[in-house]
């Protein structure tokens, strides 16, 4: 589950965003709210926020002030009005990834959030592939713990499945595996190996192992069908 901060002094605009999130992404986001820049900054410093919807024009600290106060920045989508476009350009120079006019239109909002999710999946695949490499070959406990934290995988037990499938495009095979497992919303790591791929599914306790095993079986059937 991703953590999102909606920072906007207009309650109606915050509610619009929450409704849009619930309609398409129910259960995928934990929502935090801030009605001014100071509240937003406090939440960003205390919580691991992945996505911020940040209004430019807020009382006290503006959205631009918040940007200048952050040492590290999550993925930020700026909320703006036509008459604040000069500030929007400054926000883009500060590393803002996208901006939306207020109140956000449904399809434009979903496109912006979709780009965030795609970005997260690309970043996550780098870490999960490295985690699988560590499990197969290197066994560096410190690195594995760090990678588990980065990927948000909570389980510390893992089932391993070996996919024997000769393909010219080994990266294509990994993409198929990751796409399937992302839809299953399960903790996993996967990497190429000679003759195919290795897949690790993580469990928080032994009682979850049968469900993980069933997921491996469904993955095998899916790959055979493709």
VMD Tcl script that draws the C-alpha trace (Angstrom):
set ca {
  {0.00 0.00 0.00}
  {1.32 3.43 -0.97}
  {1.07 6.44 1.32}
  {-0.28 9.61 -0.28}
  {-0.44 13.11 1.16}
  {-3.11 15.52 -0.12}
  {-1.98 19.02 0.86}
  {-4.63 21.62 0.01}
  {-6.36 24.29 2.08}
  {-9.63 23.67 0.22}
  {-11.52 20.77 1.83}
  {-13.72 20.27 -1.25}
  {-10.64 19.76 -3.44}
  {-9.18 17.25 -0.96}
  {-12.49 15.39 -0.98}
  {-12.54 15.28 -4.80}
  {-9.11 13.65 -4.78}
  {-10.16 11.11 -2.14}
  {-13.28 10.17 -4.10}
  {-11.29 9.69 -7.30}
  {-8.73 7.53 -5.50}
  {-11.42 5.37 -3.93}
  {-13.22 4.81 -7.24}
  {-10.21 3.39 -9.08}
  {-7.54 2.57 -6.49}
  {-9.49 1.28 -3.49}
  {-7.12 -0.27 -0.97}
  {-3.95 0.85 -2.75}
  {-3.37 4.12 -0.88}
  {-3.30 5.22 2.73}
  {-4.38 8.85 2.62}
  {-2.92 11.68 4.74}
  {-4.33 15.21 4.61}
  {-2.86 18.64 5.30}
  {-4.72 21.94 5.11}
  {-1.61 24.13 5.03}
  {2.06 23.98 4.15}
  {3.30 23.60 7.73}
  {1.12 20.54 8.32}
  {2.29 19.08 5.02}
  {5.93 19.55 5.96}
  {5.44 17.92 9.35}
  {3.77 14.86 7.82}
  {6.46 14.56 5.13}
  {9.17 14.62 7.78}
  {7.48 12.02 9.99}
  {5.94 9.56 7.52}
  {7.22 7.62 4.51}
  {5.07 9.34 1.91}
  {5.48 8.08 -1.67}
  {3.09 10.44 -3.48}
  {2.16 14.05 -2.72}
  {-0.61 16.11 -4.27}
  {0.57 19.59 -3.33}
  {-1.41 22.80 -3.74}
  {0.76 25.78 -4.69}
  {-1.31 28.48 -2.98}
  {-1.78 27.66 0.73}
  {-1.81 29.89 3.83}
  {1.49 30.22 5.66}
  {3.97 28.03 3.83}
  {3.08 27.77 0.16}
  {3.59 24.66 -1.91}
  {6.80 26.20 -3.28}
  {8.01 26.85 0.29}
  {7.36 23.21 1.14}
  {9.40 22.10 -1.88}
  {12.34 24.29 -0.88}
  {12.20 22.92 2.70}
  {12.45 19.23 1.77}
  {15.82 17.48 1.86}
  {14.49 14.51 -0.13}
  {11.42 14.60 -2.32}
  {8.83 11.90 -2.95}
  {6.90 11.80 -6.21}
  {5.08 15.16 -6.30}
  {2.09 16.23 -8.40}
  {1.38 19.94 -8.09}
  {-2.17 21.31 -7.89}
  {-2.52 24.73 -9.45}
  {-4.86 27.30 -10.94}
  {-4.44 29.19 -14.20}
  {-3.32 32.39 -12.47}
  {-0.51 30.58 -10.65}
  {1.24 29.20 -13.73}
  {4.41 31.21 -13.07}
  {4.74 29.30 -9.80}
  {4.09 26.05 -11.62}
  {7.21 26.62 -13.71}
  {9.21 27.13 -10.52}
  {7.73 23.91 -9.11}
  {8.81 21.97 -12.20}
  {12.34 23.32 -11.75}
  {12.22 21.97 -8.18}
  {11.64 18.41 -9.37}
  {7.83 18.22 -9.42}
  {6.88 15.35 -11.72}
  {3.52 16.63 -12.95}
  {0.87 19.26 -12.33}
  {-2.91 19.33 -12.46}
  {-5.34 22.21 -12.72}
  {-7.81 22.55 -9.85}
  {-10.20 20.96 -9.39}
  {-8.58 17.93 -11.09}
  {-10.48 16.37 -13.98}
  {-11.06 12.65 -13.64}
  {-9.11 11.31 -16.63}
  {-6.20 13.73 -16.21}
  {-6.01 12.76 -12.55}
  {-5.97 9.03 -13.34}
  {-3.30 9.52 -15.99}
  {-1.08 11.37 -13.49}
  {-1.53 8.74 -10.78}
  {-1.01 5.99 -13.37}
  {2.38 7.49 -14.27}
  {3.31 7.45 -10.59}
  {2.36 3.77 -10.29}
  {4.34 2.89 -13.43}
  {7.35 4.74 -12.04}
  {7.06 2.84 -8.75}
  {6.85 -0.52 -10.53}
  {9.95 0.23 -12.61}
  {11.91 1.22 -9.52}
  {10.61 -1.74 -7.56}
  {11.62 -4.25 -10.26}
  {15.26 -3.11 -9.95}
  {15.22 -3.87 -6.21}
  {13.32 -7.17 -6.46}
  {15.70 -8.45 -9.13}
  {18.68 -7.53 -6.98}
  {17.01 -9.24 -4.00}
  {16.59 -12.44 -6.02}
  {20.26 -12.27 -7.05}
  {21.25 -11.95 -3.40}
  {19.11 -14.96 -2.47}
  {20.52 -17.09 -5.28}
  {24.20 -16.22 -5.25}
  {25.48 -13.78 -2.65}
  {23.57 -14.05 0.62}
  {24.58 -10.67 2.02}
  {22.19 -10.42 4.96}
  {22.54 -6.64 5.33}
  {21.77 -6.02 1.68}
  {18.84 -8.42 1.74}
  {17.32 -6.68 4.77}
  {17.73 -3.30 3.07}
  {16.14 -4.58 -0.14}
  {13.22 -6.08 1.76}
  {12.60 -2.70 3.37}
  {12.89 -0.84 0.04}
  {10.39 -3.14 -1.65}
  {8.01 -3.15 1.31}
  {8.09 -6.97 1.58}
  {7.10 -7.93 5.10}
  {7.56 -11.70 4.99}
  {10.82 -13.33 5.95}
  {9.99 -16.85 4.71}
  {10.24 -17.57 0.99}
  {9.18 -20.30 -1.43}
  {11.38 -20.65 -4.49}
  {10.19 -21.75 -7.92}
  {12.46 -22.35 -10.91}
  {11.10 -21.51 -14.35}
  {12.76 -23.59 -17.08}
  {12.00 -21.77 -20.28}
  {14.49 -21.04 -23.04}
  {13.74 -17.65 -24.56}
  {15.87 -15.33 -26.63}
  {14.48 -12.41 -24.67}
  {15.22 -13.26 -21.04}
  {14.12 -9.79 -19.93}
  {10.79 -10.40 -21.63}
  {10.30 -13.52 -19.50}
  {11.00 -11.52 -16.34}
  {8.56 -8.84 -17.44}
  {5.85 -11.50 -17.89}
  {6.56 -12.98 -14.46}
  {6.58 -9.60 -12.74}
  {3.41 -8.47 -14.51}
  {1.56 -11.57 -13.35}
  {2.80 -11.32 -9.74}
  {2.05 -7.59 -9.57}
  {-1.56 -8.39 -10.41}
  {-1.56 -10.96 -7.62}
  {-0.32 -8.29 -5.20}
  {2.09 -10.66 -3.50}
  {5.58 -10.09 -2.14}
  {8.07 -11.53 -4.60}
  {11.55 -11.35 -6.07}
  {12.58 -12.74 -9.45}
  {15.75 -12.85 -11.52}
  {17.11 -14.51 -14.62}
  {19.05 -17.75 -14.36}
  {20.55 -20.03 -16.95}
  {17.68 -21.67 -18.78}
  {14.95 -19.49 -17.35}
  {14.26 -17.62 -14.10}
  {14.06 -18.04 -10.34}
  {11.00 -16.78 -8.47}
  {10.76 -16.22 -4.71}
  {7.40 -15.68 -3.01}
  {7.49 -14.35 0.55}
  {5.32 -15.35 3.51}
  {5.02 -13.79 6.96}
  {4.29 -17.17 8.54}
  {4.27 -20.84 7.60}
  {0.49 -20.89 7.35}
  {0.70 -18.68 4.23}
  {2.92 -21.18 2.39}
  {0.05 -23.12 0.70}
  {-1.33 -19.89 -0.80}
  {2.15 -18.95 -2.06}
  {2.54 -22.40 -3.58}
  {-0.80 -22.04 -5.35}
  {0.38 -18.71 -6.76}
  {3.48 -20.43 -8.16}
  {1.26 -23.05 -9.78}
  {-0.95 -20.37 -11.35}
  {2.17 -18.55 -12.59}
  {3.38 -21.75 -14.27}
  {0.03 -22.22 -15.99}
  {0.03 -18.59 -17.10}
  {3.50 -18.89 -18.65}
  {2.60 -22.15 -20.37}
  {-0.46 -20.45 -21.87}
  {1.68 -17.65 -23.29}
}
mol new
graphics top color blue
foreach p $ca { graphics top sphere $p radius 0.5 }
foreach p [lrange $ca 0 end-1] q [lrange $ca 1 end] { graphics top cylinder $p $q radius 0.2 }
display resetview
